[in-house]
Each structure stands twice: as C-alpha cells, then as structure tokens.
Amino acid sequence: MDHSTNDTVDTLNAMIQQESLSYLTESGLYDKSTTIDGGCRKLMVSWCTQVADFCQFDPNTICNAVNILDRFVAKQRHILEENNEQFQLAAMASLYTAVKTNEPMALDPATMSKLSKGTFSGKKIEEMEFKIMKTIGWRVNTPTALSFADMFFKLLPSELTSKTQQKLIFKLTQHQILYAIEDSRFLGMPASEIAFTAAYNATMMTLGKASLAAYQKLQQSMNVNLLPLKLESTLMFQAQNSGILADFIHLIPSQRAPRRKSSTKSSEQKHLSPRCVTMSR
C-alpha cells in the first residue's frame, strides 16, 4: 500500500476504535413492551429526515442525530415508558444538536419550536439539549456509517469503476444506510459494519464478482466485518427494490453476486473474520 492508502487505513481503524469506545448503540432498545417502540422511533427518524431534506442538510447530520438520540434513550430508559411528547422532544433536541455540530448554519430555538407546531418552546428544546449532552458525555462527533462508506470507497481501486458506476454505487450505499438508521433492528450494529455491508452490496450489484477481490483485500486490512446474514439480506433487498437501478441497468453485469453459505445456524450468526481470505456468502 502507498502512503496515502496507509493513512486512510489508519484513519479508518482509528474511527472504528472511536466508535467502539463511545458511539455504539444498544441492541433491542425499542423492542420491549413500552410506550415508545420501534414504530414510534421510525416515525421520528422519518420526520427528522424530512426536515433535513427540506433544509438540504447533509445526510450525515441525520445519522448523527439518530445516534445521539439512541445513546441518550439507552441511558434514560424512563423515556420509553412515558408519553410520546418526551421522546419527540428528545428527538428534536438531538436533531438541533446535530445540525449545530455538522451544518454551516444552525436552526435557532424559535425555528425548532415552529417545527414542533408550538408543542415545545425554544427554551424546552434547549433544556433538553443540555440534558442530552450531559447524559452522553458531550460526545456528538459520531463516526457515521456514511462517513465510513466514504473512506471505504477511497480504498477501492479507481480503475475498477467508471464515474457513472461510482455514482450508482454511492446512491445504492446511501439508500441502504438511511434505511438502516430508521429500522431499530440495526441498533447495536456498528456503523462501520453497516457501511461496509452497504458498500459491498452496492458494489456487487454494480460490478458483480469483479469487485470481490477488492473487498477481500479491504477486509483484511482492518477490523471490519459484514453484518449478520439476516440484516445483510435486508439491506440487499432494500437496494434491489429501491428503483435506483432502473436508471443504471445497462451498467450491471450479468453475473449474480455469490450468496454467503448458511448451511448451519451458527454460520448465519457469525460475522466474517476481519482477517478471512475469502468472503463467502
């Protein structure tokens, strides 16, 4: 590897370590029989995404906001038992914080209050923001799945794809990642693994087996795995049914991506080793 590639690998490994120490979410957090469940969470994430789309925010801002919200709720579980308003307030305050952290222009408290249709005052939102920040130890610079994906793409050989194919791979990857942050089944999964799986799925859909060696090499260079088979297949299904392929169908090779072997229950549940020499499916 050249100097630039080594620097990228070092940066990625540092991001993975940072993620594991401070930014992991809790699996099954919204799966209990509580007032706030995965469906409620999905609605609020969808609302935040709509606000971000309207304001033309970077998608990383949404990833950051949802990570902040989930880590806060994991430490303030009583919110799951309370009425929807407290959860909504926490979600809005998380978005408010993420915008200030990631965007060149912040949303002021009065604007956030208007977005809540007057349900929450600007003061209430700021008070909740401060509570969230204290609870999560002021850790808001989340290494997002989208930022991991961008770094992974830097390590793929440029000659592997055309500019148009790169655009397709990016769109398919982003679609899978934004789906994953809405679906509470992906809680507890590292953003690095979501990104690696989404990028792998997108590249295999675009290039077929031609990209396999590049991802084998990428996986061997750092401590990153594919998601468990069930979640990986969920992302692949979302990508295949996104409609994104329709505009690029002439670029897709005829060969199908190989399927990971899953002959036993244990093989389905295990991640691929970060040092494996093949990426069997």
Buried (B, 14 or more C-beta within 10 A) or exposed (E): EEEEEEEBBEEBBEBBEBBEEBBBBBEEBBEEEBBBBBEBBBBBBEBBBEBBEEBEBBBBBBBBBBBBBBBBBBEBEEBBEEEEEBBBBBBBBBBBBBBBBBBEEBBEBEBBBEBBEEEBBBEBBBBBBEBBBEBBEEBBEBBBBBBBBBBBBBBBEEEBBEEEBBBBBBBBBBBBBBBBBBBBBBBEBBBBBBBBBBBBBBBBBBBBEBBBEBBBBBBBBBBBBBBBBEBBBBBBEBBEEBEBBEEBEEBBBEEEBBEBEBEEEEEBEEEBEEEBEEBEB
